[in-house]
């Protein structure tokens, strides 16, 4: 389809965490989606025959706990990954060291 534009998210190439707003929106969306599936299971359990309605009612009873777990799941990636082979990002890697003295008296 030559003229069709598809919207997709770009590839994630960083170890940085998602923003707080984006993370909160995603967690709320997961919670609402899981609760929508729960409502669908309950309604399907009302109209389905006996062996299936028990399964659907059990799913509807268990889904709130799963919805809370998915809603509270955060992005727990570490902010920076530093191994023993690499130097700390805050360490001086090059540059000139200027010798000097500290004068405790404050000039006024």
TORMI-973277 format. One line per field, with one value per atom (N, C-alpha, C): residue number from 1; atom name; x, y, z. Coordinates in Angstrom, 3 decimals. Example, Ala and Ser with C-alpha at 12.3 -4.5 7.8 and 13.67 -1.06 7.14 Angstrom:
nr: c(1_1_1_2_2_2);
atom: c(N_CA_C_N_CA_C);
u: c(13.190_12.300_13.200_12.850_13.670_12.900);
v: c(-5.690_-4.500_-3.300_-2.250_-1.060_0.030);
w: c(7.800_7.800_7.800_7.080_7.140_7.870);
This chain:
nr: c(1_1_1_2_2_2_3_3_3_4_4_4_5_5_5_6_6_6_7_7_7_8_8_8_9_9_9_10_10_10_11_11_11_12_12_12_13_13_13_14_14_14_15_15_15_16_16_16_17_17_17_18_18_18_19_19_19_20_20_20_21_21_21_22_22_22_23_23_23_24_24_24_25_25_25_26_26_26_27_27_27_28_28_28_29_29_29_30_30_30_31_31_31_32_32_32_33_33_33_34_34_34_35_35_35_36_36_36_37_37_37_38_38_38_39_39_39_40_40_40_41_41_41_42_42_42_43_43_43_44_44_44_45_45_45_46_46_46_47_47_47_48_48_48_49_49_49_50_50_50_51_51_51_52_52_52_53_53_53_54_54_54_55_55_55_56_56_56_57_57_57_58_58_58_59_59_59_60_60_60_61_61_61_62_62_62_63_63_63_64_64_64_65_65_65_66_66_66_67_67_67_68_68_68_69_69_69_70_70_70_71_71_71_72_72_72_73_73_73_74_74_74_75_75_75_76_76_76_77_77_77_78_78_78_79_79_79_80_80_80_81_81_81_82_82_82_83_83_83_84_84_84_85_85_85_86_86_86_87_87_87_88_88_88_89_89_89_90_90_90_91_91_91_92_92_92_93_93_93_94_94_94_95_95_95_96_96_96_97_97_97_98_98_98_99_99_99_100_100_100_101_101_101_102_102_102_103_103_103_104_104_104_105_105_105_106_106_106_107_107_107_108_108_108);
atom: c(N_CA_C_N_CA_C_N_CA_C_N_CA_C_N_CA_C_N_CA_C_N_CA_C_N_CA_C_N_CA_C_N_CA_C_N_CA_C_N_CA_C_N_CA_C_N_CA_C_N_CA_C_N_CA_C_N_CA_C_N_CA_C_N_CA_C_N_CA_C_N_CA_C_N_CA_C_N_CA_C_N_CA_C_N_CA_C_N_CA_C_N_CA_C_N_CA_C_N_CA_C_N_CA_C_N_CA_C_N_CA_C_N_CA_C_N_CA_C_N_CA_C_N_CA_C_N_CA_C_N_CA_C_N_CA_C_N_CA_C_N_CA_C_N_CA_C_N_CA_C_N_CA_C_N_CA_C_N_CA_C_N_CA_C_N_CA_C_N_CA_C_N_CA_C_N_CA_C_N_CA_C_N_CA_C_N_CA_C_N_CA_C_N_CA_C_N_CA_C_N_CA_C_N_CA_C_N_CA_C_N_CA_C_N_CA_C_N_CA_C_N_CA_C_N_CA_C_N_CA_C_N_CA_C_N_CA_C_N_CA_C_N_CA_C_N_CA_C_N_CA_C_N_CA_C_N_CA_C_N_CA_C_N_CA_C_N_CA_C_N_CA_C_N_CA_C_N_CA_C_N_CA_C_N_CA_C_N_CA_C_N_CA_C_N_CA_C_N_CA_C_N_CA_C_N_CA_C_N_CA_C_N_CA_C_N_CA_C_N_CA_C_N_CA_C_N_CA_C_N_CA_C_N_CA_C_N_CA_C_N_CA_C_N_CA_C_N_CA_C_N_CA_C_N_CA_C_N_CA_C_N_CA_C_N_CA_C_N_CA_C_N_CA_C_N_CA_C);
u: c(0.836_0.000_0.891_1.036_2.037_1.770_0.550_0.279_-0.126_-0.094_-0.579_0.526_0.188_1.136_0.767_1.742_1.479_2.146_1.430_1.976_2.514_3.770_4.365_5.384_5.655_6.592_8.023_8.934_10.320_10.975_12.078_12.813_13.414_13.404_13.968_15.450_16.317_17.760_18.484_17.771_18.380_17.969_18.732_18.375_17.637_17.278_16.572_15.141_14.601_13.225_12.261_11.014_9.974_9.641_9.061_8.633_7.489_7.314_6.288_4.900_4.634_3.317_3.031_3.997_3.822_3.639_4.405_4.289_2.918_2.441_1.125_0.020_0.126_-0.884_-0.915_0.257_0.305_-0.272_0.037_-0.490_-2.002_-2.521_-3.976_-4.653_-4.023_-4.583_-4.629_-3.567_-3.558_-4.642_-4.832_-5.861_-7.252_-7.537_-8.860_-9.103_-8.094_-8.250_-8.535_-7.827_-8.060_-9.450_-9.901_-11.242_-12.320_-12.044_-12.986_-13.113_-11.993_-12.031_-12.828_-12.716_-13.479_-14.977_-15.384_-16.808_-17.288_-16.463_-16.829_-16.957_-16.066_-16.167_-17.439_-17.772_-18.989_-20.238_-20.306_-21.474_-21.564_-20.424_-20.424_-20.809_-20.449_-20.818_-22.307_-22.958_-24.406_-25.157_-24.680_-25.421_-24.873_-23.759_-23.165_-23.736_-23.572_-24.070_-23.239_-23.715_-23.203_-21.700_-21.057_-19.624_-18.801_-19.208_-18.427_-18.681_-19.879_-20.138_-19.362_-19.093_-18.286_-16.867_-16.302_-14.954_-14.921_-15.922_-15.956_-16.167_-16.980_-17.178_-15.907_-15.194_-13.914_-12.900_-12.874_-11.978_-12.368_-13.677_-14.142_-13.808_-13.738_-13.394_-11.896_-11.065_-9.619_-9.023_-9.699_-9.139_-8.938_-9.713_-9.391_-8.007_-7.626_-6.286_-5.196_-5.422_-4.460_-4.417_-5.591_-5.642_-4.858_-4.941_-4.189_-2.694_-2.296_-0.874_-0.338_-1.094_-0.657_-0.696_-1.668_-1.765_-0.659_-0.129_0.937_2.330_2.432_3.739_4.401_5.575_6.297_7.512_8.112_9.345_10.489_11.079_12.109_13.506_13.723_15.067_16.003_17.252_18.193_18.460_18.778_18.966_20.222_21.271_22.489_23.151_23.659_24.314_25.813_26.518_27.965_28.564_29.441_30.118_31.506_32.182_33.523_34.530_34.271_35.204_35.164_34.025_33.873_34.160_34.568_34.769_33.427_33.363_32.149_31.894_30.636_30.364_30.830_30.997_31.423_32.936_33.672_35.118_35.782_36.923_37.691_38.396_38.219_38.856_40.060_40.082_41.230_41.199_42.225_42.268_43.504_43.730_44.911_44.558_45.394_45.190_46.031_45.402_46.085_46.347_47.616_47.911_47.556_47.146_46.814_46.686_46.436_46.282_44.931_44.414_43.156_43.476_42.956_43.155_41.926_42.084_40.948_40.451_41.274_40.850_40.052_38.962_38.124_38.537_38.894_39.291_38.049_38.059_36.905_37.314);
v: c(-1.153_0.000_1.229_1.789_2.811_4.104_4.597_5.891_5.841_4.694_4.544_4.869_5.669_6.040_5.264_4.577_3.827_4.536_4.633_5.267_4.182_4.259_3.326_4.079_3.560_4.236_3.910_4.837_4.600_3.565_3.028_2.031_2.683_1.957_2.440_2.087_3.098_2.849_3.383_3.618_4.150_3.317_3.432_2.728_3.652_4.837_5.786_5.316_5.688_5.332_6.198_5.718_6.519_7.668_8.734_9.853_9.454_10.208_9.884_9.943_10.947_11.074_9.919_9.552_8.432_7.128_6.924_5.709_5.628_6.744_6.761_6.495_7.081_6.850_5.386_4.782_3.376_2.469_2.756_1.931_2.066_3.282_3.485_2.763_2.792_2.114_0.599_0.030_-1.409_-1.780_-0.934_-1.203_-1.173_-0.152_-0.028_-1.175_-1.566_-2.677_-3.980_-4.229_-5.452_-5.456_-4.309_-4.245_-4.371_-3.913_-4.105_-5.586_-6.295_-7.748_-8.424_-7.918_-8.481_-8.316_-7.135_-6.898_-7.818_-7.980_-8.865_-10.315_-10.755_-12.116_-12.278_-11.273_-11.365_-11.418_-10.553_-10.554_-11.844_-12.358_-13.622_-14.782_-14.691_-15.727_-15.761_-14.626_-14.570_-15.322_-15.227_-15.819_-17.174_-17.617_-18.877_-20.068_-21.284_-22.479_-22.799_-23.750_-24.039_-24.294_-25.136_-25.329_-24.073_-23.322_-22.141_-20.958_-20.821_-19.652_-19.696_-20.889_-20.990_-20.496_-20.895_-20.458_-18.949_-18.415_-16.974_-16.181_-16.682_-15.994_-16.037_-17.157_-17.227_-16.241_-16.146_-15.172_-13.752_-13.483_-12.151_-11.863_-12.889_-12.691_-12.483_-13.095_-12.984_-11.771_-11.248_-10.157_-8.849_-8.501_-7.258_-7.281_-8.406_-8.505_-8.372_-8.995_-8.885_-7.452_-6.792_-5.401_-4.491_-4.725_-3.900_-4.144_-5.399_-5.695_-5.040_-5.111_-4.478_-2.962_-2.440_-0.990_-0.411_-1.194_-0.701_-1.036_-1.790_-2.165_-0.937_-0.598_0.553_0.107_1.066_0.815_0.851_-0.293_-0.377_-0.522_0.014_-0.037_0.851_0.442_1.324_2.568_3.671_4.918_4.901_4.242_4.139_2.802_2.165_0.880_1.111_0.815_0.988_-0.343_-0.876_-2.124_-1.816_-2.826_-2.625_-2.257_-2.653_-2.364_-0.897_-0.279_1.114_2.020_3.239_4.213_4.840_5.408_6.094_7.287_7.594_8.727_10.059_10.112_11.348_11.442_10.399_10.399_11.249_11.857_12.623_11.652_11.826_10.926_11.569_12.868_13.553_14.993_15.697_17.098_17.373_18.630_19.059_19.310_18.853_19.093_20.291_21.296_22.521_22.474_22.467_22.457_23.801_23.774_25.018_24.811_25.915_25.880_26.467_26.037_26.559_27.588_28.788_29.849_29.935_29.675_29.661_31.068_32.062_33.428_33.982_34.647_35.254_36.699_37.081_38.458_39.339_40.421_41.339_42.681);
w: c(0.000_0.000_0.000_-1.159_-1.382_-0.619_-0.608_-0.010_1.448_2.033_3.400_4.412_5.401_6.447_7.705_8.264_9.483_10.649_11.745_12.940_13.857_14.165_15.100_15.945_17.099_17.981_17.560_17.766_17.378_18.287_17.827_18.598_19.839_20.944_22.196_22.218_22.206_22.137_23.367_24.441_25.643_26.850_27.902_29.128_30.094_29.633_30.491_30.732_31.872_32.193_31.411_31.309_30.690_31.616_31.072_31.881_32.798_33.877_34.859_34.245_33.424_32.815_31.880_31.055_30.133_30.892_31.943_32.745_33.407_33.950_34.599_33.589_32.412_31.368_30.943_30.778_30.377_31.454_32.714_33.798_33.913_33.726_33.770_32.616_31.449_30.276_30.490_31.092_31.384_32.386_33.392_34.400_33.771_32.985_32.360_31.389_30.624_29.687_30.425_31.521_32.284_32.901_33.394_33.972_32.891_31.678_30.575_30.224_30.262_30.028_31.147_32.369_33.488_33.258_32.828_32.558_31.437_30.407_29.309_29.790_30.676_31.231_32.046_32.828_33.641_32.763_31.755_30.873_30.058_29.620_28.887_29.801_31.079_32.029_32.304_32.174_32.399_31.309_30.065_28.946_28.487_29.050_28.586_29.363_28.804_29.496_30.740_31.504_32.848_32.955_32.179_32.463_32.162_31.147_30.766_31.684_32.212_33.035_34.349_34.863_36.078_35.804_34.671_34.305_34.104_33.425_33.174_34.459_35.375_36.645_37.502_37.456_38.171_37.583_36.261_35.619_36.013_36.054_36.446_37.905_38.741_40.148_40.349_39.507_39.655_38.945_37.950_37.161_37.929_38.951_39.672_40.325_40.884_41.466_40.420_39.278_38.184_37.663_37.602_37.133_38.065_39.357_40.306_40.154_39.985_39.794_38.526_37.434_36.187_36.276_37.019_37.168_38.019_38.950_39.810_39.300_38.223_37.683_37.066_37.576_37.067_36.277_35.601_34.867_35.877_36.168_37.196_36.623_35.443_34.881_35.690_35.869_36.576_35.737_36.402_35.676_34.818_35.267_34.462_34.766_33.741_33.911_33.832_34.939_34.983_35.413_34.589_34.939_35.487_35.979_36.536_35.458_34.217_33.131_32.727_32.907_32.517_33.701_33.400_34.456_34.806_35.957_36.383_35.462_35.151_34.274_34.865_36.191_36.820_36.992_36.640_36.808_35.729_36.105_35.130_34.198_32.919_31.970_31.314_31.217_30.635_31.130_30.846_31.257_32.083_32.315_33.032_34.490_35.410_36.831_37.219_37.776_38.161_39.665_40.068_41.504_42.119_43.363_44.040_45.522_46.227_47.668_48.028_49.166_49.659_50.728_50.556_51.529_52.408_53.700_54.614_54.940_54.779_55.089_53.906_54.264_53.246_53.085_51.884_51.623_51.535_52.319_52.301_51.837);
